[in-house]
């Protein structure tokens, strides 16, 4: 097993997205995972296929640590690239655990599960960065960006919360941006 190289103060970065993706999206998610690992931080995701597998594989190839939070109760259900597998037995309720277990998140593509996970981070835990152009026009990433532009917030609220989502245009930019925002204390210290 390769030696894992971590930052002196490693952050857990959620990478949320679809379980089934095309080759382009897989490549983007792979590069996001690799970029996080190269910066010395930890990838956390749902531990299965698609964006989860791709980001885990990218991080593993870059000698990073990957935590897969699995929906079931069997170690063999997750992808082979997770360094640590957490079995929840909670099925998709585990999305809540994913969102609460990271300092910030990057959304690559995605559907309802990624949207739900990102919302948990967005609600004051940390920054959410969306990788532009990474999914379908109706997917989680595009929906969050569109709502941010049209309504000033990415998620529906009765009483508007002051948190933004951020957009990046490359995997490297998304990793650097989320880490920078975390280190600046966003959202608790909003002086960017």
C-alpha positions as CSV (number, residue, x, y, z in Angstrom):
1,X,0.0,0.0,0.0
2,X,1.4,3.4,-0.9
3,X,2.3,5.9,1.8
4,X,-0.5,8.4,2.3
5,X,0.6,12.1,2.3
6,X,-1.5,14.4,4.4
7,X,-1.4,18.1,5.1
8,X,-0.4,19.1,8.6
9,X,-4.1,20.1,9.2
10,X,-6.0,17.9,6.8
11,X,-9.6,18.8,5.9
12,X,-12.3,16.3,4.9
13,X,-13.6,17.4,1.5
14,X,-16.9,15.9,0.3
15,X,-17.1,15.0,-3.4
16,X,-20.7,14.6,-4.2
17,X,-22.2,13.5,-7.5
18,X,-24.1,10.9,-9.5
19,X,-23.6,7.2,-9.1
20,X,-23.7,6.7,-12.9
21,X,-21.7,9.0,-15.1
22,X,-20.3,9.3,-18.6
23,X,-16.6,9.2,-19.4
24,X,-16.2,13.0,-19.3
25,X,-17.8,13.3,-15.8
26,X,-15.8,10.4,-14.5
27,X,-12.6,12.1,-15.7
28,X,-13.6,15.4,-14.0
29,X,-14.4,13.6,-10.7
30,X,-11.1,11.7,-10.9
31,X,-9.2,14.9,-11.3
32,X,-11.1,16.5,-8.4
33,X,-10.1,13.6,-6.1
34,X,-6.5,13.8,-7.3
35,X,-6.4,17.6,-6.8
36,X,-7.7,17.3,-3.2
37,X,-5.2,14.5,-2.4
38,X,-2.2,16.5,-3.9
39,X,-3.1,19.3,-1.6
40,X,-2.9,16.8,1.3
41,X,-6.6,16.7,2.2
42,X,-9.1,13.8,2.6
43,X,-11.8,12.8,0.2
44,X,-15.1,11.7,1.7
45,X,-18.0,10.4,-0.4
46,X,-20.7,7.8,-0.6
47,X,-18.2,5.0,-1.4
48,X,-20.0,3.5,-4.4
49,X,-19.7,4.1,-8.2
50,X,-19.7,7.0,-10.6
51,X,-18.4,10.3,-9.2
52,X,-17.8,8.5,-5.9
53,X,-15.5,5.9,-7.5
54,X,-13.8,8.3,-9.8
55,X,-12.9,10.8,-7.0
56,X,-11.8,8.0,-4.7
57,X,-9.6,6.5,-7.5
58,X,-8.1,9.9,-8.3
59,X,-7.3,10.5,-4.6
60,X,-5.9,7.0,-4.2
61,X,-3.7,7.4,-7.3
62,X,-2.4,10.6,-5.8
63,X,-1.5,8.9,-2.5
64,X,-4.5,10.4,-0.7
65,X,-6.9,9.2,2.0
66,X,-10.4,8.3,1.0
67,X,-13.4,7.7,3.3
68,X,-16.4,6.0,1.8
69,X,-19.6,6.3,3.8
70,X,-21.6,3.3,2.5
71,X,-25.4,2.9,2.5
72,X,-25.3,-0.8,3.4
73,X,-23.7,-3.1,5.9
74,X,-21.2,-5.0,3.8
75,X,-17.6,-4.0,3.1
76,X,-17.6,-5.5,-0.3
77,X,-20.4,-3.2,-1.6
78,X,-18.1,-0.2,-1.9
79,X,-15.6,0.6,-4.5
80,X,-12.0,-0.6,-4.2
81,X,-10.4,2.8,-3.9
82,X,-11.8,3.8,-0.4
83,X,-9.1,3.7,2.2
84,X,-11.6,3.6,5.0
85,X,-15.2,2.2,4.6
86,X,-17.8,3.3,7.1
87,X,-20.9,1.0,7.0
88,X,-24.0,2.8,8.0
89,X,-26.8,0.3,7.2
90,X,-28.9,3.4,6.6
91,X,-29.3,3.3,2.8
92,X,-29.7,6.9,1.5
93,X,-30.1,8.3,4.9
94,X,-26.3,8.1,5.0
95,X,-26.3,11.2,2.8
96,X,-26.8,13.2,6.0
97,X,-23.7,11.6,7.5
98,X,-21.7,12.5,4.4
99,X,-22.8,16.2,4.5
100,X,-22.0,16.5,8.3
101,X,-18.6,14.8,8.0
102,X,-16.9,17.3,5.8
103,X,-15.4,20.7,6.2
104,X,-16.5,21.7,2.7
105,X,-17.7,20.0,-0.5
106,X,-17.3,19.9,-4.2
107,X,-20.3,19.0,-6.4
108,X,-19.5,17.2,-9.6
109,X,-22.6,16.5,-11.7
110,X,-25.1,14.9,-9.3
111,X,-28.8,14.4,-8.7
112,X,-31.0,14.4,-5.6
113,X,-28.5,12.6,-3.4
114,X,-25.7,15.1,-4.2
115,X,-28.1,18.0,-3.8
116,X,-29.1,16.7,-0.3
117,X,-25.5,16.1,0.8
118,X,-24.4,19.6,-0.4
119,X,-27.3,21.2,1.4
120,X,-26.0,19.8,4.7
121,X,-22.6,21.4,4.1
122,X,-24.2,24.6,2.9
123,X,-26.3,25.1,6.0
124,X,-23.5,26.8,7.8
125,X,-20.9,24.0,8.1
126,X,-18.6,25.0,5.2
127,X,-18.3,26.1,1.6
128,X,-19.9,24.3,-1.3
129,X,-18.1,24.6,-4.7
130,X,-19.8,23.5,-7.8
131,X,-17.8,22.3,-10.8
132,X,-19.4,24.1,-13.7
133,X,-20.3,22.1,-16.8
134,X,-19.9,18.8,-15.0
135,X,-23.4,17.4,-15.4
136,X,-26.7,17.6,-17.2
137,X,-28.6,21.0,-17.3
138,X,-31.1,19.6,-14.9
139,X,-28.6,17.9,-12.5
140,X,-27.7,19.0,-9.0
141,X,-24.6,21.1,-10.0
142,X,-26.5,23.1,-12.7
143,X,-29.6,23.5,-10.5
144,X,-27.6,25.0,-7.6
145,X,-25.7,27.4,-10.0
146,X,-29.0,28.4,-11.7
147,X,-30.8,29.0,-8.4
148,X,-27.9,31.0,-7.0
149,X,-28.0,33.3,-10.0
150,X,-31.8,33.6,-10.2
151,X,-32.7,33.7,-6.6
152,X,-29.5,34.6,-4.7
153,X,-29.5,31.2,-3.0
154,X,-28.9,27.6,-4.1
155,X,-31.5,25.9,-1.9
156,X,-35.2,26.7,-1.2
157,X,-35.7,28.6,2.1
158,X,-38.6,30.2,3.9
159,X,-36.2,32.5,5.6
160,X,-33.2,33.2,3.4
161,X,-29.8,32.1,4.9
162,X,-26.7,34.2,4.1
163,X,-24.7,31.3,2.5
164,X,-23.5,31.2,-1.1
165,X,-22.4,28.4,-3.3
166,X,-19.2,29.0,-5.3
167,X,-18.4,28.0,-8.9
168,X,-15.2,26.6,-10.2
169,X,-14.3,25.9,-13.8
170,X,-11.7,23.2,-13.4
171,X,-11.0,20.3,-10.9
172,X,-7.8,22.1,-9.7
173,X,-9.7,25.4,-9.2
174,X,-12.5,23.6,-7.3
175,X,-10.1,21.9,-4.8
176,X,-8.0,25.1,-4.3
177,X,-11.1,27.2,-3.8
178,X,-12.8,25.0,-1.3
179,X,-9.6,24.6,0.8
180,X,-9.0,28.4,0.6
181,X,-12.6,29.1,1.8
182,X,-12.3,26.6,4.7
183,X,-9.0,28.1,5.8
184,X,-10.5,31.6,5.7
185,X,-13.3,30.3,8.0
186,X,-16.2,30.5,5.5
187,X,-19.1,30.8,6.3
188,X,-18.4,32.0,9.9
189,X,-15.8,34.5,8.8
190,X,-17.2,35.9,5.5
191,X,-14.5,38.5,4.9
192,X,-13.1,36.8,1.8
